[in-house]
Amino acid sequence: MDQEVFKANFFTAIILPIIITIVILGIYVIADDAPFWLLFFLVIPILFAVAGQKTKLIISDGVLRYEQVFSKEEVDLKKVSQIVIREVETIVEKNSHSVNHNQSSGLQRNINQVNQERKVEKLFYLLDESGRTIFSFPANIVGYRDRRRFEEAVITVNPNIDLF
């Protein structure tokens, strides 16, 4: 079987770092008295680009491998019985120095709700026959255009996998 590689969106991996670099260099060149340390912010687009290029999903030789900058995980697709997409909701604390933080202590319950933010993320879950999660990865790795190619690659390895 040929190797199938899925990467993050081209915009976030390549175009966004280029735009950030142009903005930082533009600010540095336009501002006459810009400090030299402003150029250290060029590390940000470099990190975006490296993370975008290193984060990928590879299906090869019956194994699904998810690679990131400092980690790599792999799963044998023959052990997977189902692949589903789920939305995971998490509550994230906002900055505690907001305007509502200085209210009286009697309203502590409302303050906590104001300082919380809801975050929703789509994930692929690979499940075994008993329904336990073997592995998960972000759904944005396999874009809508690549979803069909992903399905075909998985079904080629294990036609018994129930998809989505």
N, C-alpha and C positions, 0 to 999 in steps of 0.2 A: 504494500500500500504506500502511496505517496504521502509525504508529510504535508499536513495542512496547518498553516500558521494564521492566527487571528491576532491583530494588534488593536490598540486603542485608536480612537478617532484621529485622523490625519490632522485636523485642525488643532486639537489640544497637544499633539505630539510635535508638530513642526511649525505651523503658522502662528500659534499663540506665542511661543518663545521668540520668534522673529519679531513680532509686533512689540513685545515687551522690550526687547533689545533696542529696537529703533526708538522707542519712546525714551528709554533711559539715556541713550546716546544723544538724542535730540535735546533733552533737557540739559545735558552736560555741555553741549556745543553752544546752545542758544544763551544759556546763563553765563554771563561774563565772569562772575566771581564764584562759580560752582566749585565746591571743594573736590579734591582728588578722590576722597573716600567714597564719593557718590558712585564711582565706577565699580565699587564692590557689589553693588546691587545687580550687576550683570551675572552674578552667581544664580540668581533666581531663574532666569530663562534657561540657563545651562541645566539646572536641576530638572525643570519641566521637560526639556528635550531628552535628557538621559533617562528619566523615569518613563517617558512616553515610548522610547525606543526599546527599553529593557522589559517593559511589561507586555507580555504576550502569552497566548494560549496556543499550545502545539498538540496536534493529534498525530501520533506516529507510532507504528508498530503495536497497535492495540492499547497504547497508553495515552492518557490525556495529561499533559504537563502544563502547569501554570507557573510562569517565571516572572519574578519581579527583580528589582535592583539587587536586593540582598538575600532573596530567598527563592526557593524552587520547591514546588510540591508536585507530585504525580500520583495518578490513580489508574489502575488497570481497568479498562472499560468493560472487561468481561465480568467483573464483580459488580457492576452497576446495573440496576434493574429499572431505574426511572430517573429522568432528568426533568426538573420542574423550575419554573421561574416564579419567584415570590417577591413581594414588596415587604421590606423590613422597615418598621417605624421605630425610631429612637428619639428620646427626648434629650436635648443638649442644653446645658446651662449657658445662658448669655453672660455677658460681662456684668459683674456684680456692682459696678459703679454707675448703673443707669439712674435716671431721674427718679424712678419710683423706689429705689433702694433706700432713700432717706425718709420714707414714711414712718409713721408710728408703729410700735411693736404689736399693737392690737390687730393690725392688718397683715400680719406675717404670712398668712396662707395666700392672700392675693398677691403679695410681692413675689412669692416663689413661682406662682403661675405666670406672672409677667416676665420673669427672668428665664423662662424656659422656651425653647424653640423646638419645633417638631421637624425632624429630618427623615425623609423617606428615600430608601435606596433599593434598587432592584438587584436581586442576586440569582444566579443559577445554583441549584442544589442538586448534587448527585447522590441518589439514595440507593441503599442496598435492598435486598428482597424483604427484609423485615421493616423497611421504612425509615431506618436510621440514616442520618446524614453522614456520608463518607467524606464529602468535600464540598466546598462552595467557592464561587468566584463572582466578581462584579459582572452584571449583565452588559455593561457598556463595552466590554472587550469584544463581544460578538454583536456587531451592529445589525440593524434590520436588513441591510443588503446582504450581509454574510450569513444570516440565519439559515438559509436554505443549504448553503455549502457546509455549515456546521452540522445540520441534521444529516446530510448525506455522508459526511465523514464518520459520524457516530454510528449510523445504521450499518455502514460498511463493516465496521469492526464488530459490532454486536447488534444483530437485527432484532433481538428480543427486548431492547431498551424501549420503554414507554416515554416518549418525548412530550414535554410541556403538558 
